[in-house]
Amino acid sequence: MYKFYMKNGTAQFYEHGVEIDGTVYGIQKDSDILRIKRRVVNDKFAETDDNFDMDTEIAKIQHTSITFKQPTSEQLSQIQSKTFDSMSDMKQYVQSVMNGELTQDEINAMLMLQIAELKAGVDGE
């Protein structure tokens, strides 16, 4: 499993993460764990009028540490050579590279090469 985020239009990969109640979160530093737990508690109590002690509720939350799969240097180079305007475009591109699928840019390049070869063959006769 890998997990990534957008920074300045490029994909950055998390090395580590935590799993809390079946949801996996990427973290950059250990202090992110507390921030995530605080958000989980806030979400849990957001629609209730009950008084609760944030520290007590945070202490109740158990997490499992996760090490994420990292892209190869070739995959990372290919992924980070491109910038994105939207997270959905980036997600689609990263998934295609990580799955070894041809990207739209690669398909377009192959088609342009074939067109050039066909044109050269026609012009050469």
VMD Tcl script that builds the backbone (N, CA, C; Angstrom):
set m [mol new atoms 375]
animate dup $m
set s [atomselect $m all]
$s set {name element resname resid chain x y z} {
  {N N MET 1 A 0.849 -1.170 0.000}
  {CA C MET 1 A 0.000 0.000 0.000}
  {C C MET 1 A 0.896 1.235 0.000}
  {N N TYR 2 A 0.512 2.213 -0.753}
  {CA C TYR 2 A 1.202 3.489 -0.755}
  {C C TYR 2 A 0.188 4.594 -0.515}
  {N N LYS 3 A 0.666 5.735 -0.045}
  {CA C LYS 3 A -0.212 6.870 0.235}
  {C C LYS 3 A 0.574 8.126 -0.113}
  {N N PHE 4 A -0.112 9.065 -0.732}
  {CA C PHE 4 A 0.575 10.269 -1.178}
  {C C PHE 4 A -0.308 11.495 -0.978}
  {N N TYR 5 A 0.308 12.650 -1.129}
  {CA C TYR 5 A -0.389 13.922 -0.997}
  {C C TYR 5 A 0.188 14.895 -2.022}
  {N N MET 6 A -0.510 16.002 -2.231}
  {CA C MET 6 A -0.049 16.990 -3.192}
  {C C MET 6 A 0.673 18.123 -2.466}
  {N N LYS 7 A 1.834 18.482 -2.997}
  {CA C LYS 7 A 2.580 19.619 -2.468}
  {C C LYS 7 A 3.116 20.397 -3.664}
  {N N ASN 8 A 2.690 21.642 -3.785}
  {CA C ASN 8 A 3.084 22.498 -4.909}
  {C C ASN 8 A 2.806 21.834 -6.265}
  {N N GLY 9 A 1.700 21.121 -6.347}
  {CA C GLY 9 A 1.285 20.506 -7.601}
  {C C GLY 9 A 1.953 19.184 -7.937}
  {N N THR 10 A 2.847 18.704 -7.070}
  {CA C THR 10 A 3.505 17.423 -7.329}
  {C C THR 10 A 3.135 16.407 -6.256}
  {N N ALA 11 A 3.259 15.149 -6.604}
  {CA C ALA 11 A 2.935 14.064 -5.681}
  {C C ALA 11 A 4.106 13.804 -4.744}
  {N N GLN 12 A 3.820 13.754 -3.465}
  {CA C GLN 12 A 4.792 13.417 -2.432}
  {C C GLN 12 A 4.271 12.177 -1.712}
  {N N PHE 13 A 5.152 11.242 -1.411}
  {CA C PHE 13 A 4.738 9.979 -0.804}
  {C C PHE 13 A 5.033 9.952 0.690}
  {N N TYR 14 A 4.041 9.485 1.448}
  {CA C TYR 14 A 4.243 9.265 2.875}
  {C C TYR 14 A 5.064 7.991 3.046}
  {N N GLU 15 A 6.010 8.012 3.976}
  {CA C GLU 15 A 6.767 6.800 4.290}
  {C C GLU 15 A 6.060 5.995 5.374}
  {N N HIS 16 A 5.423 6.721 6.309}
  {CA C HIS 16 A 4.796 6.077 7.466}
  {C C HIS 16 A 3.355 6.551 7.617}
  {N N GLY 17 A 2.601 5.754 8.360}
  {CA C GLY 17 A 1.224 6.114 8.620}
  {C C GLY 17 A 0.709 5.394 9.849}
  {N N VAL 18 A -0.561 5.629 10.139}
  {CA C VAL 18 A -1.234 4.952 11.236}
  {C C VAL 18 A -2.616 4.513 10.766}
  {N N GLU 19 A -3.087 3.430 11.359}
  {CA C GLU 19 A -4.443 2.946 11.103}
  {C C GLU 19 A -5.217 3.130 12.393}
  {N N ILE 20 A -6.342 3.835 12.285}
  {CA C ILE 20 A -7.221 4.068 13.435}
  {C C ILE 20 A -8.637 3.702 13.014}
  {N N ASP 21 A -9.227 2.744 13.704}
  {CA C ASP 21 A -10.605 2.326 13.433}
  {C C ASP 21 A -10.842 2.015 11.954}
  {N N GLY 22 A -9.891 1.344 11.315}
  {CA C GLY 22 A -10.058 0.918 9.936}
  {C C GLY 22 A -9.703 1.960 8.889}
  {N N THR 23 A -9.339 3.152 9.302}
  {CA C THR 23 A -8.949 4.199 8.363}
  {C C THR 23 A -7.438 4.401 8.444}
  {N N VAL 24 A -6.791 4.478 7.284}
  {CA C VAL 24 A -5.342 4.654 7.228}
  {C C VAL 24 A -5.031 6.118 6.933}
  {N N TYR 25 A -4.136 6.685 7.728}
  {CA C TYR 25 A -3.709 8.072 7.578}
  {C C TYR 25 A -2.204 8.112 7.331}
  {N N GLY 26 A -1.755 8.983 6.449}
  {CA C GLY 26 A -0.333 9.192 6.249}
  {C C GLY 26 A 0.173 10.215 7.240}
  {N N ILE 27 A 1.398 9.994 7.733}
  {CA C ILE 27 A 1.996 10.952 8.665}
  {C C ILE 27 A 3.410 11.289 8.203}
  {N N GLN 28 A 3.824 12.502 8.516}
  {CA C GLN 28 A 5.192 12.914 8.227}
  {C C GLN 28 A 6.054 12.883 9.483}
  {N N LYS 29 A 5.429 13.129 10.625}
  {CA C LYS 29 A 6.153 13.103 11.903}
  {C C LYS 29 A 5.204 12.575 12.984}
  {N N ASP 30 A 5.774 12.148 14.090}
  {CA C ASP 30 A 4.964 11.546 15.156}
  {C C ASP 30 A 3.905 12.490 15.710}
  {N N SER 31 A 4.153 13.788 15.684}
  {CA C SER 31 A 3.157 14.732 16.207}
  {C C SER 31 A 1.877 14.726 15.372}
  {N N ASP 32 A 1.962 14.230 14.137}
  {CA C ASP 32 A 0.762 14.119 13.305}
  {C C ASP 32 A -0.245 13.134 13.896}
  {N N ILE 33 A 0.240 12.146 14.637}
  {CA C ILE 33 A -0.650 11.146 15.238}
  {C C ILE 33 A -1.625 11.822 16.204}
  {N N LEU 34 A -1.119 12.713 17.044}
  {CA C LEU 34 A -1.980 13.423 17.985}
  {C C LEU 34 A -2.996 14.291 17.248}
  {N N ARG 35 A -2.565 14.964 16.193}
  {CA C ARG 35 A -3.466 15.803 15.403}
  {C C ARG 35 A -4.593 14.951 14.797}
  {N N ILE 36 A -4.250 13.775 14.301}
  {CA C ILE 36 A -5.244 12.880 13.702}
  {C C ILE 36 A -6.215 12.384 14.773}
  {N N LYS 37 A -5.684 11.985 15.919}
  {CA C LYS 37 A -6.549 11.510 17.007}
  {C C LYS 37 A -7.491 12.614 17.476}
  {N N ARG 38 A -6.987 13.836 17.558}
  {CA C ARG 38 A -7.824 14.968 17.967}
  {C C ARG 38 A -8.965 15.154 16.969}
  {N N ARG 39 A -8.670 15.024 15.677}
  {CA C ARG 39 A -9.706 15.159 14.644}
  {C C ARG 39 A -10.732 14.033 14.751}
  {N N VAL 40 A -10.263 12.815 15.038}
  {CA C VAL 40 A -11.182 11.678 15.201}
  {C C VAL 40 A -12.128 11.937 16.367}
  {N N VAL 41 A -11.602 12.434 17.481}
  {CA C VAL 41 A -12.441 12.727 18.652}
  {C C VAL 41 A -13.425 13.846 18.319}
  {N N ASN 42 A -12.952 14.906 17.677}
  {CA C ASN 42 A -13.842 16.014 17.304}
  {C C ASN 42 A -14.962 15.530 16.392}
  {N N ASP 43 A -14.629 14.687 15.437}
  {CA C ASP 43 A -15.656 14.146 14.539}
  {C C ASP 43 A -16.660 13.274 15.295}
  {N N LYS 44 A -16.157 12.521 16.264}
  {CA C LYS 44 A -17.016 11.619 17.037}
  {C C LYS 44 A -18.026 12.384 17.888}
  {N N PHE 45 A -17.599 13.484 18.467}
  {CA C PHE 45 A -18.456 14.236 19.380}
  {C C PHE 45 A -19.059 15.489 18.739}
  {N N ALA 46 A -18.873 15.683 17.454}
  {CA C ALA 46 A -19.310 16.914 16.780}
  {C C ALA 46 A -20.805 17.143 16.881}
  {N N GLU 47 A -21.584 16.097 16.829}
  {CA C GLU 47 A -23.037 16.271 16.795}
  {C C GLU 47 A -23.706 15.977 18.127}
  {N N THR 48 A -22.923 15.909 19.188}
  {CA C THR 48 A -23.522 15.675 20.503}
  {C C THR 48 A -23.287 16.895 21.386}
  {N N ASP 49 A -24.133 17.040 22.361}
  {CA C ASP 49 A -23.981 18.130 23.323}
  {C C ASP 49 A -23.247 17.653 24.572}
  {N N ASP 50 A -22.800 16.384 24.539}
  {CA C ASP 50 A -22.132 15.819 25.713}
  {C C ASP 50 A -20.817 16.540 25.981}
  {N N ASN 51 A -20.547 16.721 27.269}
  {CA C ASN 51 A -19.230 17.225 27.650}
  {C C ASN 51 A -18.267 16.053 27.644}
  {N N PHE 52 A -17.075 16.307 27.168}
  {CA C PHE 52 A -16.089 15.235 27.147}
  {C C PHE 52 A -14.713 15.837 27.404}
  {N N ASP 53 A -13.821 14.998 27.905}
  {CA C ASP 53 A -12.446 15.412 28.156}
  {C C ASP 53 A -11.610 14.957 26.957}
  {N N MET 54 A -11.098 15.921 26.204}
  {CA C MET 54 A -10.360 15.621 24.976}
  {C C MET 54 A -9.192 14.674 25.247}
  {N N ASP 55 A -8.410 14.948 26.286}
  {CA C ASP 55 A -7.236 14.121 26.576}
  {C C ASP 55 A -7.622 12.680 26.900}
  {N N THR 56 A -8.705 12.507 27.649}
  {CA C THR 56 A -9.175 11.157 27.987}
  {C C THR 56 A -9.621 10.410 26.741}
  {N N GLU 57 A -10.374 11.101 25.893}
  {CA C GLU 57 A -10.868 10.465 24.661}
  {C C GLU 57 A -9.722 10.127 23.707}
  {N N ILE 58 A -8.741 11.007 23.618}
  {CA C ILE 58 A -7.580 10.738 22.766}
  {C C ILE 58 A -6.821 9.520 23.279}
  {N N ALA 59 A -6.684 9.426 24.600}
  {CA C ALA 59 A -5.953 8.298 25.193}
  {C C ALA 59 A -6.645 6.962 24.912}
  {N N LYS 60 A -7.947 6.976 24.714}
  {CA C LYS 60 A -8.698 5.748 24.432}
  {C C LYS 60 A -8.441 5.212 23.017}
  {N N ILE 61 A -8.009 6.079 22.127}
  {CA C ILE 61 A -7.851 5.682 20.725}
  {C C ILE 61 A -6.549 4.914 20.538}
  {N N GLN 62 A -6.673 3.716 20.023}
  {CA C GLN 62 A -5.514 2.884 19.719}
  {C C GLN 62 A -5.165 3.048 18.235}
  {N N HIS 63 A -3.884 2.985 17.921}
  {CA C HIS 63 A -3.477 3.066 16.518}
  {C C HIS 63 A -2.415 2.013 16.235}
  {N N THR 64 A -2.327 1.659 14.970}
  {CA C THR 64 A -1.326 0.712 14.499}
  {C C THR 64 A -0.413 1.445 13.528}
  {N N SER 65 A 0.889 1.333 13.736}
  {CA C SER 65 A 1.849 1.988 12.844}
  {C C SER 65 A 1.972 1.195 11.544}
  {N N ILE 66 A 2.145 1.924 10.455}
  {CA C ILE 66 A 2.225 1.325 9.120}
  {C C ILE 66 A 3.421 1.927 8.387}
  {N N THR 67 A 4.139 1.086 7.652}
  {CA C THR 67 A 5.174 1.567 6.746}
  {C C THR 67 A 4.653 1.367 5.335}
  {N N PHE 68 A 4.612 2.444 4.567}
  {CA C PHE 68 A 4.060 2.382 3.224}
  {C C PHE 68 A 5.094 1.934 2.200}
  {N N LYS 69 A 4.611 1.280 1.159}
  {CA C LYS 69 A 5.423 0.919 0.008}
  {C C LYS 69 A 5.836 2.225 -0.682}
  {N N GLN 70 A 7.064 2.277 -1.151}
  {CA C GLN 70 A 7.561 3.463 -1.839}
  {C C GLN 70 A 7.741 3.160 -3.329}
  {N N PRO 71 A 7.560 4.164 -4.175}
  {CA C PRO 71 A 7.778 3.942 -5.605}
  {C C PRO 71 A 9.264 3.714 -5.887}
  {N N THR 72 A 9.551 3.026 -6.984}
  {CA C THR 72 A 10.943 2.883 -7.398}
  {C C THR 72 A 11.451 4.261 -7.812}
  {N N SER 73 A 12.744 4.401 -7.938}
  {CA C SER 73 A 13.293 5.702 -8.332}
  {C C SER 73 A 12.800 6.103 -9.716}
  {N N GLU 74 A 12.610 5.124 -10.612}
  {CA C GLU 74 A 12.081 5.426 -11.947}
  {C C GLU 74 A 10.635 5.908 -11.869}
  {N N GLN 75 A 9.823 5.216 -11.063}
  {CA C GLN 75 A 8.429 5.628 -10.896}
  {C C GLN 75 A 8.357 7.019 -10.277}
  {N N LEU 76 A 9.157 7.254 -9.245}
  {CA C LEU 76 A 9.152 8.541 -8.563}
  {C C LEU 76 A 9.562 9.663 -9.517}
  {N N SER 77 A 10.579 9.415 -10.311}
  {CA C SER 77 A 11.034 10.405 -11.282}
  {C C SER 77 A 9.937 10.716 -12.288}
  {N N GLN 78 A 9.267 9.679 -12.773}
  {CA C GLN 78 A 8.176 9.860 -13.738}
  {C C GLN 78 A 7.019 10.623 -13.105}
  {N N ILE 79 A 6.668 10.268 -11.886}
  {CA C ILE 79 A 5.536 10.904 -11.200}
  {C C ILE 79 A 5.846 12.359 -10.878}
  {N N GLN 80 A 7.038 12.623 -10.390}
  {CA C GLN 80 A 7.360 13.983 -9.956}
  {C C GLN 80 A 7.786 14.904 -11.098}
  {N N SER 81 A 7.885 14.363 -12.310}
  {CA C SER 81 A 8.218 15.211 -13.456}
  {C C SER 81 A 7.002 15.987 -13.939}
  {N N LYS 82 A 5.861 15.648 -13.404}
  {CA C LYS 82 A 4.603 16.251 -13.845}
  {C C LYS 82 A 3.956 17.017 -12.691}
  {N N THR 83 A 3.352 18.164 -12.996}
  {CA C THR 83 A 2.608 18.902 -11.977}
  {C C THR 83 A 1.123 18.807 -12.298}
  {N N PHE 84 A 0.313 18.956 -11.265}
  {CA C PHE 84 A -1.126 18.750 -11.401}
  {C C PHE 84 A -1.893 19.928 -10.821}
  {N N ASP 85 A -3.069 20.166 -11.401}
  {CA C ASP 85 A -3.955 21.205 -10.897}
  {C C ASP 85 A -4.984 20.640 -9.922}
  {N N SER 86 A -5.261 19.341 -10.034}
  {CA C SER 86 A -6.270 18.752 -9.160}
  {C C SER 86 A -5.771 17.441 -8.565}
  {N N MET 87 A -6.275 17.154 -7.378}
  {CA C MET 87 A -5.915 15.918 -6.687}
  {C C MET 87 A -6.404 14.701 -7.469}
  {N N SER 88 A -7.558 14.804 -8.104}
  {CA C SER 88 A -8.091 13.651 -8.839}
  {C C SER 88 A -7.222 13.322 -10.053}
  {N N ASP 89 A -6.726 14.338 -10.762}
  {CA C ASP 89 A -5.820 14.081 -11.887}
  {C C ASP 89 A -4.526 13.437 -11.400}
  {N N MET 90 A -4.011 13.959 -10.297}
  {CA C MET 90 A -2.777 13.412 -9.747}
  {C C MET 90 A -2.985 11.965 -9.305}
  {N N LYS 91 A -4.092 11.700 -8.643}
  {CA C LYS 91 A -4.383 10.348 -8.160}
  {C C LYS 91 A -4.439 9.367 -9.320}
  {N N GLN 92 A -5.122 9.734 -10.381}
  {CA C GLN 92 A -5.246 8.860 -11.549}
  {C C GLN 92 A -3.875 8.590 -12.164}
  {N N TYR 93 A -3.052 9.619 -12.301}
  {CA C TYR 93 A -1.725 9.483 -12.904}
  {C C TYR 93 A -0.827 8.608 -12.027}
  {N N VAL 94 A -0.804 8.881 -10.723}
  {CA C VAL 94 A 0.041 8.110 -9.807}
  {C C VAL 94 A -0.366 6.639 -9.830}
  {N N GLN 95 A -1.665 6.371 -9.808}
  {CA C GLN 95 A -2.121 4.982 -9.829}
  {C C GLN 95 A -1.705 4.277 -11.115}
  {N N SER 96 A -1.784 4.967 -12.240}
  {CA C SER 96 A -1.406 4.321 -13.500}
  {C C SER 96 A 0.092 4.024 -13.517}
  {N N VAL 97 A 0.915 4.942 -13.009}
  {CA C VAL 97 A 2.364 4.702 -12.970}
  {C C VAL 97 A 2.687 3.573 -11.998}
  {N N MET 98 A 2.094 3.602 -10.817}
  {CA C MET 98 A 2.376 2.581 -9.806}
  {C C MET 98 A 1.888 1.195 -10.244}
  {N N ASN 99 A 0.839 1.145 -11.060}
  {CA C ASN 99 A 0.323 -0.136 -11.551}
  {C C ASN 99 A 1.011 -0.593 -12.830}
  {N N GLY 100 A 1.941 0.214 -13.326}
  {CA C GLY 100 A 2.665 -0.156 -14.534}
  {C C GLY 100 A 1.867 0.026 -15.805}
  {N N GLU 101 A 0.794 0.776 -15.736}
  {CA C GLU 101 A -0.034 1.012 -16.920}
  {C C GLU 101 A 0.570 2.152 -17.731}
  {N N LEU 102 A 0.231 2.187 -19.001}
  {CA C LEU 102 A 0.650 3.308 -19.833}
  {C C LEU 102 A -0.166 4.534 -19.456}
  {N N THR 103 A 0.508 5.665 -19.336}
  {CA C THR 103 A -0.200 6.906 -19.060}
  {C C THR 103 A -0.685 7.493 -20.381}
  {N N GLN 104 A -1.577 8.443 -20.316}
  {CA C GLN 104 A -2.079 9.079 -21.539}
  {C C GLN 104 A -0.946 9.755 -22.297}
  {N N ASP 105 A 0.000 10.351 -21.599}
  {CA C ASP 105 A 1.153 10.982 -22.251}
  {C C ASP 105 A 1.976 9.954 -23.027}
  {N N GLU 106 A 2.167 8.773 -22.431}
  {CA C GLU 106 A 2.925 7.718 -23.116}
  {C C GLU 106 A 2.169 7.202 -24.336}
  {N N ILE 107 A 0.872 7.049 -24.218}
  {CA C ILE 107 A 0.053 6.609 -25.350}
  {C C ILE 107 A 0.131 7.638 -26.474}
  {N N ASN 108 A 0.009 8.920 -26.117}
  {CA C ASN 108 A 0.100 9.979 -27.124}
  {C C ASN 108 A 1.460 9.981 -27.808}
  {N N ALA 109 A 2.529 9.796 -27.031}
  {CA C ALA 109 A 3.876 9.769 -27.606}
  {C C ALA 109 A 4.027 8.592 -28.574}
  {N N MET 110 A 3.491 7.428 -28.210}
  {CA C MET 110 A 3.569 6.260 -29.092}
  {C C MET 110 A 2.802 6.511 -30.389}
  {N N LEU 111 A 1.627 7.117 -30.275}
  {CA C LEU 111 A 0.837 7.419 -31.471}
  {C C LEU 111 A 1.550 8.425 -32.372}
  {N N MET 112 A 2.140 9.444 -31.780}
  {CA C MET 112 A 2.876 10.437 -32.562}
  {C C MET 112 A 4.067 9.793 -33.270}
  {N N LEU 113 A 4.754 8.875 -32.609}
  {CA C LEU 113 A 5.876 8.169 -33.221}
  {C C LEU 113 A 5.404 7.322 -34.390}
  {N N GLN 114 A 4.295 6.616 -34.213}
  {CA C GLN 114 A 3.752 5.796 -35.298}
  {C C GLN 114 A 3.329 6.664 -36.479}
  {N N ILE 115 A 2.716 7.796 -36.198}
  {CA C ILE 115 A 2.308 8.710 -37.271}
  {C C ILE 115 A 3.544 9.211 -38.013}
  {N N ALA 116 A 4.581 9.570 -37.285}
  {CA C ALA 116 A 5.807 10.053 -37.901}
  {C C ALA 116 A 6.449 8.967 -38.758}
  {N N GLU 117 A 6.459 7.729 -38.253}
  {CA C GLU 117 A 7.027 6.614 -39.016}
  {C C GLU 117 A 6.224 6.367 -40.278}
  {N N LEU 118 A 4.895 6.408 -40.186}
  {CA C LEU 118 A 4.047 6.189 -41.366}
  {C C LEU 118 A 4.249 7.300 -42.374}
  {N N LYS 119 A 4.339 8.505 -41.901}
  {CA C LYS 119 A 4.521 9.655 -42.792}
  {C C LYS 119 A 5.885 9.575 -43.480}
  {N N ALA 120 A 6.901 9.192 -42.728}
  {CA C ALA 120 A 8.245 9.047 -43.309}
  {C C ALA 120 A 8.253 7.941 -44.352}
  {N N GLY 121 A 7.540 6.867 -44.091}
  {CA C GLY 121 A 7.465 5.757 -45.058}
  {C C GLY 121 A 6.766 6.176 -46.333}
  {N N VAL 122 A 5.705 6.981 -46.218}
  {CA C VAL 122 A 4.958 7.440 -47.378}
  {C C VAL 122 A 5.791 8.433 -48.169}
  {N N ASP 123 A 6.446 9.368 -47.467}
  {CA C ASP 123 A 7.255 10.393 -48.131}
  {C C ASP 123 A 8.497 9.794 -48.763}
  {N N GLY 124 A 9.005 8.691 -48.207}
  {CA C GLY 124 A 10.241 8.079 -48.696}
  {C C GLY 124 A 10.060 7.290 -49.971}
  {N N GLU 125 A 8.858 7.045 -50.419}
  {CA C GLU 125 A 8.630 6.210 -51.613}
  {C C GLU 125 A 8.671 7.006 -52.878}
}
mol reanalyze $m
mol bondsrecalc $m
mol representation Tube
mol addrep $m
